[in-house]
Amino acid sequence: MKKLIITLNLISVIVYGASELRYVNSETYTRNKDDYIVYKKNEARKSGINDYIGLFDGTIDLDNVRKLAGIPFPKVWYFPGAENEEFQKVKKDKSSDNHLSSMFRAFIMMVGNDWGSQNYERLYTSSLQGENQAVMPYGIAQSSLAITNNYSGHLTSQAPYYGNVINEMSALPMTGRRMLDEDYTENGNLFIQAMENETPINTVKLQKNTSGTKSGLVNIDNYTAVSSGYGIEAQKLMRAESIHVIQEICGGWGRGWEQGGNYKNSWKNVTTQSSGETTLDFLDKEKKLRNGKLAKMVEHGYAKNECVLSSEKTDIASLPLLSRAHTVVANGQVWNGNRVTNGTSFAAPKIAGLAAKIQEKFPGMSYHQIKQLILTTANRTEDRLSSFIGWGTLNETKALNGPSMLNAGLIEEEKFFTGMYDKVMAKDGTKFFWAEVPQGAKWKWSNDIFPGFEDKPSGYDIFDTALTGERPDGRMASAMSYASVVEGINIARYVPNEKNFYYDEDDMETRAGLRKAGNGILELNANLRYREVTQILQGKFILNGNSDSELRVFKNATLEINGNRNIQSLIADGGKVSLNGNMTINHFGIDSGDISFSGNITINNLYVKNEAEKQKYMSMKNLKIGKVFFRDFEPVNATINNKKVANIKHEYFMNNFSSSPKTSGIYDIDKKEIFAKIRERYKTNADSPNREYIPGYKDGGFTADRDPDTERFNYRYYLGGTMWFMGFSPNLKTTGKDWKMYDYQAVQGKFKKIE
């Protein structure tokens, strides 16, 4: 009964009237008054299949890319002034050990040889790595060099708490150019970052380990460590352009598999989450690409259809932890010349390849929407985010068939991109997936579409952790070469920035619907399983399935429903409605528009404006009508400003809190002076409003302060991690002209410039 009352209220108060989509240049309504709203001078650029696709690991192993990956030489991206250095690396890079070629091989495994041969012009690489995302070409960018910043200082009571401010400490690798330049508010990239592989414990110098623990250790990733020192909105922006990738391995390949295909030390068996095709699909693809050369491996019984996370408990594992809202698991196996190898380095290019295929199949889809398709269609056994597997394991087939969830928390991230605020944020708090299908295009989706997660977790996962430690000589350690063991770091299974990922019918902020825009066609051969509104604003929406949603057809739009269907609510709000089949409609409201019926239609509750309208429909022989209600209709328009965006304040403390990051002389700064300014300006974790969700906070204190193995907080050490990262970036300011690309295939002793 409660649901019926809600539906009637929506129909009587909001729904009726000849509503339309309107684009305006004036300021528009903002529900959340705390949002930092900016109106840009220009509209956002359109992303598309002419954008670039970059794969990089810090090397340029082009000869092996051509030989082993089977594609022509990709282009090389570099900074002006680095020609000589880059040219030497292009000629020969002996350090790669086929690593880069295996990355391209994994990418080609996903997209297929035909795609690679037709679209290789889009492919590029660079030895300058993904730290320079601020000046990267537009497009899909995938990095297989994981850079850690898991210094213990981030998790202590003395670490600064910045609130909703962006600065150098938040500029993590592959978080997106949106983070580095206050003036840049585009969604010009999808950054795909391979998380670290498991670290064998015998390769790490455990400087402090009083308990002797050497099993079940977990590495704290960049986002988990750094994001905790920021406000909720800043945390959302940090992940908005990124997908993190960890790996599963299947079929008995990889270190740790025992005879018969068991992997007893794995953190998690994910066979039930895998699509069931993972191992066999991998073999099938490689057989086709290698002309059956893997047959011998199959004959010897290595094709076990079992999949596990590659991290063993005798390693320092790499798990999503607080990065779970933008992490997915993918198969990390690839054929490397004469053997099968595995790593997150090869799982991530498969995600990049899938993103490229989605972009081609659904022209006009934004990079963030591509991210949504990849994440929402992942396989999982629990209806929630996981500290172990994030969204779940990749399902290529489902991702190519549209979204399977409208998740308000995920959709909300789009508000940080130019022109998307009004499109995805409704006045009542509802979030919308904005499906803008271009003129002449047709998107076909075939996944049932559900609302957000409903199993909101509580409590903590407890981990023994390895945090980067100081070298004996007092210098900073590189990555995890030196570490300290900290026992009992608690990771909350739910943190406040994830609130809108979990559907709550009593909280409008967690609800999500669909807006069909653009003059093209969207066809859904599945069911709408969410209850929120679906607005058909422009073009045509074809539904070949049932609907729990409230379908609303605006002026200049068309809805076509085919087959024997059950429709919860339908509003003819000025557009064209075509009903073809024997169907039952629970609530049908008619304001105006062109409505046609073909088949026997049962309408339980009909809403019309007057007696004449009532008699008109009651007289139609193929309509079986229950109750009839009279309603006054009020138009409700979708009003969009294409230049509106939610921003976050940027303060770069290494450059005297100006709006641009310091890019030179950062190693010469007076660290003590800088840190004194930071302490004057910001709170600490001890005073953070979100301190109970900071990893290791419990019982009024921080584990990283209490554990005898952690280093005491040191401002030099705290700033040093950031300086090390910033030192890779000769120019972090986005200008659109700071990168150049050259065609190696055309090189004959010199570069040939490609504009």
C-alpha positions in Angstrom: 0.0 0.0 0.0 2.9 2.3 0.7 4.2 2.0 -2.8 0.8 2.8 -4.3 0.5 5.9 -2.2 3.9 7.1 -3.4 3.0 6.5 -7.0 -0.3 8.4 -6.8 1.4 11.3 -5.1 4.0 11.5 -7.9 1.3 11.4 -10.5 -1.0 14.0 -8.9 1.7 16.5 -7.9 4.6 16.3 -10.3 4.0 14.2 -13.4 1.3 15.7 -15.6 1.7 18.4 -18.2 3.4 18.8 -21.6 6.9 18.7 -20.2 10.0 19.2 -22.3 13.8 19.2 -22.2 15.2 22.8 -22.1 18.7 24.0 -22.5 19.4 27.4 -20.9 22.4 29.7 -20.3 21.0 31.1 -17.0 21.8 29.7 -13.6 19.8 26.7 -12.6 18.5 25.1 -9.4 21.0 23.5 -7.1 19.6 21.2 -4.4 22.7 20.8 -2.4 23.7 24.3 -1.3 27.0 23.1 -0.1 28.1 22.2 -3.7 30.7 24.5 -5.1 29.0 25.4 -8.4 30.8 27.0 -11.3 29.5 28.0 -14.7 32.2 27.5 -17.4 32.8 29.7 -20.4 32.5 26.8 -22.8 30.6 23.6 -23.1 32.4 20.3 -22.7 34.1 18.6 -25.7 32.6 15.4 -27.0 34.6 12.3 -26.4 34.6 9.6 -29.0 36.4 6.9 -31.1 38.9 9.4 -32.5 40.4 9.8 -29.0 43.6 8.0 -28.2 44.2 4.8 -26.2 47.5 4.6 -24.3 49.2 1.7 -22.6 52.4 2.3 -20.7 54.7 0.9 -18.1 57.7 3.2 -18.2 59.4 1.4 -21.1 59.1 1.6 -24.9 59.6 -2.0 -26.1 58.2 -1.4 -29.6 60.1 -4.2 -31.4 58.5 -6.8 -29.2 55.1 -5.0 -29.4 55.2 -5.6 -33.1 56.6 -9.1 -32.8 54.6 -10.5 -29.9 51.5 -8.4 -29.8 51.1 -8.6 -33.5 50.3 -5.0 -34.3 52.2 -2.2 -36.0 54.3 0.1 -33.9 52.2 2.3 -31.7 52.8 6.1 -31.6 55.0 7.5 -28.9 53.8 10.3 -26.7 56.4 12.6 -25.1 57.0 16.1 -23.7 58.6 18.8 -25.9 62.3 18.9 -25.2 62.5 15.2 -24.5 63.0 14.1 -28.1 66.5 12.8 -27.8 65.8 10.9 -24.6 62.6 9.3 -26.0 64.3 8.5 -29.3 67.0 6.5 -27.6 64.4 4.5 -25.6 62.3 4.0 -28.7 65.2 2.5 -30.6 65.8 -0.2 -27.9 64.7 -0.8 -24.4 66.4 -3.9 -22.9 64.8 -3.5 -19.5 61.2 -4.4 -20.5 61.5 -8.2 -20.6 58.6 -8.2 -23.0 56.4 -6.5 -20.3 55.0 -3.8 -22.5 54.4 -6.2 -25.4 52.5 -8.5 -23.1 50.3 -5.5 -22.1 49.5 -4.8 -25.7 48.9 -8.5 -26.2 46.4 -8.5 -23.3 44.7 -5.5 -24.9 44.5 -7.3 -28.3 43.1 -10.4 -26.5 40.2 -8.3 -25.4 39.5 -6.3 -28.6 40.5 -8.9 -31.1 42.9 -8.8 -34.0 40.5 -7.2 -36.4 39.9 -4.3 -34.1 43.6 -3.9 -33.5 44.5 -3.8 -37.2 41.7 -1.3 -38.0 42.2 1.0 -35.0 45.9 0.8 -34.1 46.2 4.5 -35.2 44.6 5.3 -31.9 47.2 3.4 -29.8 50.2 5.0 -28.2 52.7 4.4 -25.5 55.1 6.6 -23.4 58.1 6.1 -21.2 57.1 9.1 -19.2 54.3 7.2 -17.5 51.0 8.0 -16.1 52.1 10.5 -13.5 51.7 13.1 -16.2 48.0 12.6 -16.6 47.4 16.3 -16.6 48.8 16.7 -20.1 47.9 13.3 -21.6 46.0 13.1 -24.8 42.2 12.7 -24.5 41.0 9.1 -24.3 41.6 5.9 -22.5 44.9 5.7 -20.6 46.1 2.6 -18.8 49.1 2.4 -16.6 50.8 -0.8 -15.4 53.3 0.9 -13.1 51.8 1.0 -9.6 53.3 3.7 -7.5 52.8 3.4 -3.8 52.4 6.2 -1.2 51.5 4.1 1.7 53.5 5.9 4.3 52.5 5.5 7.9 52.2 9.2 8.5 48.9 9.4 6.6 47.2 7.1 9.2 48.4 8.8 12.3 46.7 11.4 14.5 49.2 14.1 13.4 48.5 13.8 9.7 46.7 16.9 8.2 43.0 16.7 7.6 42.3 19.0 4.6 38.5 18.7 4.3 37.1 19.4 0.8 40.2 20.8 -0.7 42.4 19.5 -3.5 46.2 19.8 -3.2 49.4 18.0 -4.0 48.8 15.3 -1.4 45.7 14.2 -3.3 47.4 14.1 -6.7 47.8 10.3 -6.9 48.9 8.5 -10.0 46.1 8.0 -12.6 43.5 9.8 -10.5 42.8 12.0 -13.6 43.7 15.5 -14.8 40.5 16.7 -13.2 42.4 16.5 -9.9 45.4 18.6 -10.9 44.0 21.6 -12.7 41.3 23.7 -11.1 40.3 25.1 -14.5 39.9 21.8 -16.2 36.5 20.2 -15.5 36.1 17.9 -18.5 35.6 14.2 -18.6 38.3 13.8 -21.2 39.8 10.5 -20.0 39.2 7.2 -18.4 42.3 6.3 -16.3 42.8 2.6 -15.7 45.4 1.8 -13.0 46.9 -1.6 -12.3 47.1 -2.0 -8.6 50.3 -3.6 -7.2 50.8 -7.3 -7.6 51.3 -9.3 -4.4 54.8 -8.7 -2.9 56.7 -11.8 -1.9 57.5 -11.4 1.7 61.1 -12.6 1.2 61.8 -9.5 -1.1 60.9 -7.0 1.6 63.2 -5.9 4.4 60.9 -5.9 7.4 62.7 -3.2 9.4 60.3 -3.5 12.3 58.3 -6.6 13.1 58.2 -7.2 16.8 55.4 -9.8 16.5 57.1 -11.8 13.7 54.0 -11.8 11.6 54.8 -12.8 8.0 51.5 -14.2 6.8 48.3 -12.4 5.9 49.9 -9.0 5.4 48.1 -6.4 3.2 49.5 -3.4 1.5 47.7 -0.1 2.0 47.1 1.4 -1.4 47.4 5.1 -2.4 43.7 5.9 -2.3 43.1 4.1 1.0 45.9 6.0 2.7 45.6 9.5 1.2 41.8 9.9 0.7 41.2 9.5 4.5 42.7 12.9 5.0 40.1 14.6 2.9 36.4 15.5 3.0 33.7 13.4 1.5 33.4 15.4 -1.7 37.1 15.4 -2.3 37.2 11.7 -1.9 34.5 11.3 -4.5 36.4 13.5 -7.0 39.6 11.5 -6.4 38.0 8.4 -7.8 35.7 9.9 -10.4 37.9 9.3 -13.5 39.6 6.1 -12.5 39.2 2.4 -12.4 41.6 0.3 -10.3 42.3 -3.3 -11.3 43.4 -6.3 -9.3 43.8 -9.7 -10.9 42.3 -13.2 -10.7 44.1 -16.2 -12.2 42.3 -19.2 -13.6 43.0 -22.7 -14.8 46.1 -23.7 -12.7 48.6 -21.1 -14.0 50.5 -18.9 -11.7 52.8 -19.1 -8.7 51.0 -20.9 -5.9 48.9 -23.3 -7.8 49.4 -26.8 -6.5 49.0 -30.1 -8.4 45.4 -30.5 -9.4 44.6 -26.8 -9.5 44.2 -25.9 -5.8 45.3 -22.6 -4.5 45.0 -23.0 -0.8 46.8 -19.8 0.2 44.7 -17.4 -1.9 42.9 -14.6 -0.1 39.7 -15.5 -2.0 38.4 -18.1 -4.4 36.3 -16.1 -6.9 35.2 -19.0 -9.1 31.5 -18.4 -8.3 31.9 -14.7 -9.1 33.6 -15.4 -12.4 31.4 -15.6 -15.4 32.1 -19.3 -15.8 33.7 -18.6 -19.1 36.9 -17.0 -17.8 39.3 -19.9 -18.1 37.8 -21.4 -21.2 37.3 -18.0 -22.8 41.0 -17.2 -22.2 42.0 -20.5 -23.8 39.7 -20.0 -26.7 40.9 -16.5 -27.5 44.6 -17.5 -27.3 44.0 -20.6 -29.5 42.6 -18.4 -32.2 45.3 -15.8 -31.8 48.1 -18.4 -31.7 46.7 -20.9 -34.2 46.2 -23.6 -31.6 49.6 -23.5 -30.0 48.1 -23.8 -26.5 46.6 -27.2 -27.3 49.5 -29.0 -25.5 48.8 -27.1 -22.3 45.2 -28.1 -22.4 46.2 -31.7 -23.0 48.4 -31.7 -20.0 45.4 -30.8 -17.8 46.2 -27.2 -16.9 42.8 -26.0 -18.0 41.1 -26.1 -14.5 38.0 -24.0 -14.4 38.8 -22.5 -11.1 39.7 -18.8 -10.4 41.3 -17.2 -7.4 42.8 -13.8 -6.4 46.5 -14.1 -7.2 47.6 -12.8 -3.8 48.7 -15.6 -1.4 48.5 -15.1 2.3 52.3 -15.7 2.4 52.6 -12.5 0.3 51.9 -8.9 1.1 48.6 -8.8 -0.7 47.1 -6.0 -2.8 43.4 -5.6 -2.1 41.0 -2.7 -2.8 40.3 -1.8 0.8 38.8 1.8 0.6 39.4 1.8 -3.2 36.6 -0.7 -3.5 34.2 1.9 -5.0 36.3 2.1 -8.2 38.0 -1.3 -8.3 37.2 -4.4 -10.4 38.9 -7.8 -10.7 40.0 -9.0 -14.1 41.9 -12.0 -15.4 45.6 -11.2 -15.4 46.9 -14.1 -17.6 48.5 -13.6 -21.0 50.6 -15.6 -23.4 54.1 -14.2 -23.3 56.0 -15.7 -26.2 56.5 -19.2 -24.9 54.6 -19.3 -21.6 51.6 -18.0 -19.8 52.4 -15.2 -17.4 50.1 -13.2 -15.2 49.9 -9.9 -13.3 47.8 -6.8 -12.8 49.9 -5.3 -15.6 48.0 -7.6 -18.0 44.6 -7.5 -16.2 44.4 -3.7 -16.6 44.9 -3.6 -20.4 41.9 -6.0 -20.7 39.8 -3.4 -19.0 41.2 -0.8 -21.4 40.3 -3.0 -24.3 36.8 -3.5 -23.0 36.4 0.2 -22.6 37.4 0.7 -26.2 34.8 -1.9 -27.4 32.1 -0.2 -25.3 33.0 3.2 -26.8 32.7 1.8 -30.3 29.4 0.0 -29.6 27.8 2.9 -27.9 28.9 6.1 -29.8 28.5 9.2 -27.7 28.8 7.5 -24.3 31.1 9.4 -21.9 34.2 7.9 -20.3 32.5 7.9 -16.9 29.5 6.1 -18.4 31.8 3.5 -19.8 33.2 3.1 -16.3 29.7 2.6 -15.0 29.0 -0.2 -17.5 32.2 -2.0 -16.6 31.7 -1.7 -12.8 27.9 -2.3 -12.5 28.0 -5.5 -14.7 30.8 -7.2 -12.7 30.0 -10.5 -11.1 29.6 -10.6 -7.3 27.9 -12.9 -4.8 27.0 -10.1 -2.4 25.0 -7.0 -3.1 27.6 -4.5 -1.9 31.1 -3.2 -2.4 33.8 -5.5 -1.1 37.2 -4.6 0.5 38.5 -7.8 -1.2 37.1 -7.6 -4.8 35.6 -4.1 -5.1 32.6 -4.4 -7.5 33.4 -8.0 -8.4 35.0 -9.8 -11.3 34.8 -8.5 -14.9 32.0 -9.7 -17.1 32.9 -8.7 -20.6 29.6 -10.0 -22.2 27.4 -8.1 -19.8 29.4 -4.9 -20.0 28.8 -4.9 -23.8 25.1 -5.1 -23.2 24.6 -1.9 -21.2 24.4 -1.1 -17.5 22.9 -3.6 -15.1 22.5 -1.1 -12.2 21.7 2.5 -11.8 23.8 3.4 -8.9 23.3 6.9 -7.4 26.8 7.0 -5.8 28.5 6.1 -9.1 26.3 8.5 -11.2 26.8 11.3 -8.7 30.5 11.4 -9.7 29.5 12.9 -13.0 28.5 16.2 -11.4 32.2 17.1 -11.4 32.3 17.3 -15.2 31.3 20.2 -17.3 27.6 20.2 -18.3 26.7 17.1 -16.4 25.4 18.5 -13.1 21.8 19.3 -14.3 21.7 16.1 -16.4 22.4 13.7 -13.5 21.2 15.7 -10.4 17.4 16.2 -10.1 15.7 18.8 -8.0 14.3 16.1 -5.6 17.7 14.5 -5.1 17.3 11.6 -7.6 20.3 10.8 -9.7 20.0 10.0 -13.5 22.0 8.0 -15.9 22.1 10.3 -18.9 21.8 8.2 -22.0 22.4 10.7 -24.8 22.2 8.7 -28.1 23.4 10.8 -31.1 21.3 11.3 -34.2 21.5 8.3 -36.4 22.9 6.0 -33.7 21.1 3.1 -31.9 22.1 1.7 -28.6 20.9 -1.8 -27.8 20.9 -2.9 -24.2 19.9 -6.3 -22.9 20.7 -6.4 -19.2 18.0 -6.2 -16.6 18.6 -2.9 -14.8 18.5 -2.8 -11.0 18.7 -0.1 -8.4 21.8 0.5 -6.2 23.2 -1.9 -3.7 20.8 -2.9 -0.9 23.0 -4.8 1.5 24.7 -1.9 3.3 27.5 -3.4 5.4 28.6 -2.5 8.9 31.6 -3.3 11.0 35.2 -3.7 10.0 37.6 -6.0 8.2 40.8 -6.3 10.3 44.2 -6.6 8.5 47.8 -6.9 9.5 49.5 -4.3 7.3 52.8 -3.5 5.8 53.5 0.2 5.6 56.5 1.7 3.8 59.3 2.3 6.3 62.5 4.3 6.4 65.8 2.8 5.3 68.4 2.3 8.0 70.2 5.4 6.7 67.1 7.5 7.2 66.3 8.0 3.6 62.8 7.3 2.2 62.3 3.7 1.0 61.2 3.0 -2.5 57.8 1.4 -2.7 57.8 -1.7 -0.4 61.5 -2.4 -0.4 61.5 -1.6 3.3 58.4 -2.0 5.5 57.1 -2.1 9.0 54.4 -4.5 10.2 51.4 -3.0 11.9 48.9 -5.4 13.4 45.2 -4.8 13.5 44.4 -2.0 11.1 40.7 -1.9 10.8 39.1 -1.0 7.5 35.4 0.1 7.8 33.2 -1.9 5.4 31.2 1.3 4.8 32.4 4.9 4.8 30.3 8.0 4.4 31.5 8.8 0.9 29.8 5.5 -0.1 26.3 6.4 1.2 24.7 6.9 -2.1 25.9 3.6 -3.4 23.3 1.9 -1.2 19.7 2.3 -2.2 17.3 3.5 0.5 13.7 4.1 -0.4 13.4 6.7 2.3 16.4 8.7 1.1 16.0 10.4 -2.3 19.8 11.0 -2.6 20.3 7.2 -3.0 17.7 6.8 -5.8 18.6 6.7 -9.4 16.6 6.7 -12.7 17.3 7.0 -16.4 17.1 9.9 -18.8 16.9 9.1 -22.5 18.3 12.1 -24.4 19.6 12.7 -27.9 17.8 12.1 -31.2 19.0 8.5 -31.6 17.3 5.3 -30.5 17.8 3.4 -27.2 16.4 -0.1 -27.3 16.2 -2.3 -24.1 15.6 -6.0 -24.6 15.3 -6.6 -20.8 13.5 -5.4 -17.7 13.6 -2.1 -15.8 13.8 -3.4 -12.2 14.3 -0.1 -10.4 11.3 2.0 -9.2 12.5 5.5 -9.9 11.4 7.5 -12.9 12.6 6.9 -16.5 12.3 10.2 -18.5 12.2 9.9 -22.3 13.3 13.4 -23.1 14.3 13.1 -26.8 14.5 10.6 -29.6 13.1 7.1 -29.2 13.1 4.6 -26.4 12.0 1.0 -27.3 11.2 -1.2 -24.4 10.9 -4.9 -25.0 10.5 -5.9 -21.4 8.6 -5.2 -18.2 9.0 -2.1 -16.1 8.9 -1.4 -12.4 9.9 2.2 -13.2 7.7 5.2 -13.8 8.0 5.9 -17.5 7.4 9.5 -18.5 7.3 10.6 -22.1 8.2 14.3 -22.8 7.4 16.5 -25.7 9.3 15.6 -28.9 10.1 12.1 -27.6 8.8 8.6 -28.4 8.2 5.5 -26.3 7.5 2.2 -27.9 6.6 -0.9 -25.8 6.3 -4.3 -27.5 5.2 -7.7 -26.3 3.2 -9.1 -23.4 4.4 -6.7 -20.7 3.7 -5.6 -17.2 4.2 -1.8 -16.8 4.0 -0.2 -13.3 3.5 3.4 -14.4 3.3 5.3 -17.7 2.8 9.0 -18.2 2.1 10.4 -21.7 3.4 13.9 -21.0 3.4 15.4 -24.4 5.3 12.8 -26.5 4.4 9.9 -28.6 3.4 6.5 -27.1 3.1 3.3 -29.0 1.8 0.2 -27.2 2.1 -3.0 -29.2 1.1 -6.2 -27.5 -1.1 -7.6 -24.7 0.0 -5.8 -21.6 -1.1 -4.6 -18.2 -0.4 -1.1 -17.0 -1.0 -0.4 -13.4 -1.1 3.4 -13.6 -1.5 5.2 -16.9 -1.7 9.0 -16.9 -2.5 10.9 -20.1 -1.9 14.6 -20.6 -1.3 15.0 -24.3 0.5 13.5 -27.3 0.1 10.9 -29.9 -1.0 7.6 -28.3 -1.6 4.4 -30.2 -2.7 0.9 -29.0 -2.2 -2.4 -30.8 -3.3 -5.5 -28.8 -5.3 -5.9 -25.6 -4.3 -3.4 -23.0 -5.4 -3.7 -19.4 -5.2 -0.4 -17.4 -5.9 -0.7 -13.7 -5.8 3.0 -13.0 -6.3 5.6 -15.7 -5.6 9.4 -15.1 -7.2 11.9 -17.5 -8.0 15.6 -17.4 -11.8 15.5 -18.0 -14.9 13.6 -18.7 -14.5 13.8 -22.5 -11.1 12.1 -22.2 -12.5 9.5 -19.9 -15.2 8.6 -22.4 -12.7 8.6 -25.3 -10.6 5.8 -23.7 -13.5 3.9 -22.1 -15.0 3.5 -25.6 -11.9 1.8 -27.1 -12.7 -1.9 -27.4 -9.1 -3.2 -26.9 -8.8 -1.3 -23.6 -9.9 -2.8 -20.4 -10.0 0.0 -17.8 -10.5 -0.3 -14.1 -10.6 2.9 -12.1 -10.6 6.4 -13.7 -9.3 9.6 -11.9 -9.4 13.2 -13.0 -6.1 15.1 -12.6 -4.9 18.6 -13.3 -1.6 18.4 -15.1 1.4 20.7 -14.4 4.3 20.7 -16.7 7.7 19.7 -15.3 10.6 20.5 -17.5 14.1 19.1 -17.5 16.2 22.3 -17.4 19.9 21.9 -18.3 22.8 24.3 -18.3 25.5 22.7 -20.4 28.2 24.8 -18.7 27.4 24.0 -15.1 29.7 21.9 -13.0 30.4 21.1 -9.3 34.0 22.0 -8.4 36.2 21.7 -5.4 38.6 24.3 -4.0 42.2 23.8 -5.0 45.1 24.9 -2.7 48.6 23.9 -3.6 50.7 24.4 -0.4 54.0 23.8 -2.1 53.4 26.8 -4.2 52.2 29.1 -1.5 48.5 27.9 -1.7 48.1 29.3 -5.2 45.7 27.6 -7.7 48.5 25.9 -9.7 50.7 23.1 -8.5 54.4 23.8 -8.1 56.4 21.9 -10.8 60.0 22.9 -10.3 62.3 23.3 -7.3 60.1 21.1 -5.1 63.1 19.3 -3.7 64.6 22.6 -2.5 61.6 23.8 -0.5 61.9 24.4 3.2 59.8 21.4 4.4 59.7 22.7 8.0 58.3 26.0 6.8 55.8 24.4 4.5 54.5 22.0 7.1 54.2 24.8 9.6 51.9 26.6 7.2 49.9 23.4 6.7 49.4 23.0 10.4 48.2 26.6 10.8 45.7 26.2 8.0 44.3 22.7 8.5 43.1 20.3 11.2 44.6 17.0 11.9 43.2 13.5 11.7 42.7 13.7 15.4 40.1 16.4 14.8 38.7 15.0 11.6 34.9 14.7 11.5 35.4 11.4 9.7 38.2 10.0 12.0 36.3 6.9 12.9 36.5 5.8 9.3 40.3 6.4 8.9 42.1 3.1 8.7 43.3 2.1 12.1 41.2 4.4 14.2 39.5 2.7 17.1 38.8 3.1 20.8 39.7 6.9 20.5 43.1 6.4 19.0 45.1 5.4 15.9 46.8 2.0 15.5 49.5 3.7 13.5 50.3 5.7 16.6 50.2 2.8 19.1 52.0 0.0 17.2 55.6 -0.2 18.3 56.7 -1.0 14.7 55.5 2.3 13.1 57.7 5.3 12.6 56.6 8.3 14.6 55.1 11.1 12.5 57.8 13.0 10.6 56.9 16.0 8.4 59.9 15.4 6.2 58.8 11.9 5.5 55.1 12.9 5.1 55.9 15.5 2.5 58.6 13.4 0.9 56.2 11.0 -0.7 54.3 13.8 -2.4 57.6 15.4 -3.6 58.7 12.1 -5.0 55.5 11.8 -7.0 55.5 15.5 -8.1 59.0 15.2 -9.3 58.0 13.1 -12.2 55.8 15.8 -13.6 57.6 18.6 -15.6 54.3 20.3 -16.3 51.1 19.5 -14.5 49.1 22.4 -15.8 46.6 21.4 -18.5 46.9 23.5 -21.6 45.9 21.1 -24.3 49.1 21.7 -26.1 51.7 20.3 -23.8 52.0 16.9 -25.4 53.2 15.7 -28.8 53.0 12.4 -30.5 55.2 10.8 -33.1 54.8 7.9 -35.4 57.6 5.4 -34.8 56.6 3.4 -37.8 57.7 6.3 -40.0 61.0 6.8 -38.2 64.1 6.6 -40.4 66.7 8.1 -38.2 64.4 10.9 -37.2 60.8 11.5 -36.0 57.9 12.3 -38.2 55.5 14.7 -36.5 51.8 13.9 -36.5 49.5 16.8 -35.8 
